[in-house]
């Protein structure tokens, strides 16, 4: 029997599912929101007393951080390198300049008014860390937002914990990590939502042990001084990416890689993004362009149900 | 004896504290997703060079000194605890307001092409 628990955390809708008997599920699954609450206390930029917020306020000073924070920081460094700097947690200043300065639910209800200049420099190059002591120093002018890396890390950790008990899947606001196949051997079915018609699905994917994530301009957007803004920052300009990709879904060996790759595709644009994706042997993607045309990478047929998808 | 780098500025730290510079290039060379396997990230290849019996070590030459505020580094040079703020562990007492409940999940079997009509275990879309 597959059991699930749904809750809201990290500014997103979460769902964890575990295929075990109900009694065990009722013991294990309620712990998932508690795990994530603990991690969020360390990693959220929207909580003034989180480790991240305290680090961001302590520019120029050495700060000792927790194991959790250290793990996510290192993943962020790896992500920045792998994406050749396109995906970095050093975009907080740019996000706030664009208006994403508070929880997104508040932005949608209250609007945004900010008058700051966009700047393009954003990377972790200037970060200093002391490995054995887990000390971190961020220079003045640099602020971090772990964003999707933190959510991906959380989904990954949940699966690591849950799959000791049985097949599991974790959905962190659309960024999904699947554990091993179900007990009957079948993979987990995961739908790709249609960004133009959110009630519809575009495709059904089948995953067992992979991650999938989607980045898009369709949900987290707002108006700033009359200009449409969204939350995917192009570090080359310091502004929300100007892209013909409305939504990019990527399957990768884990959800952190998938989340990074989806952002890369969106930032690069459909043509260059698809080309980059095809060069990643263990990635597959589904791109929806602003004109609602679709591009499907050749590797997606490994995970796709429909013939339309498999014919690409 | 404190060593001097002819080309780059140097700085020292107390014995036992290893300084590591985490540039994107360095991090990328470290086996990209090793953290995911629960392995400690080994970045010792960029640890401090030139430690000697005085307990002082040069910082690696990768340090972008222009961006580092001396006031932020000095406490580490002078005292292993002064100036360090331990922010380890939860810092906010909050509780889950409404306890979510465990429910049974039904996954409908796929019955045809396209995506319509089938119910997945989950749904990927841009962050909700």
Interface residues (C-beta under 8 A of the other chain):
Chain A: X1 X2 X3 X4 X5 X6 X7 X11 X12 X13 X15 X17 X22 X25 X26 X29 X30 X33 X34 X37 X38 X41 X42 X47 X49 X50 X51 X54 X55 X58 X59 X60 X61 X62 X63 X64 X65 X66 X71 X73 X74 X75 X77 X78 X80 X81 X82 X85 X88 X123 X124 X125 X126 X127 X128 X129 X130 X131 X132 X133 X135 X137 X139 X140 X148 X151 X156 X160 X169 X171 X173 X174 X175 X176 X188 X189 X190 X191 X192 X193 X195 X198 X200 X201 X202 X203 X204 X205 X212 X213 X214 X215 X216 X217 X218 X219 X220 X231 X247 X249 X253 X254 X256 X257 X305 X306 X307 X308
Chain B: X13 X16 X17 X18 X19 X20 X21 X22 X23 X24 X25 X27 X28 X29 X30 X32 X33 X35 X36 X38 X41 X43 X44 X47 X63 X64 X67 X68 X69 X71 X72 X73 X75 X76 X83 X84 X85 X86 X87 X88 X89 X90 X91 X92 X94 X96 X99 X100 X101 X102 X103 X104 X105 X106 X107 X110 X113 X114 X115 X116 X118 X119 X120 X121 X122 X123 X124 X125 X126 X127 X128
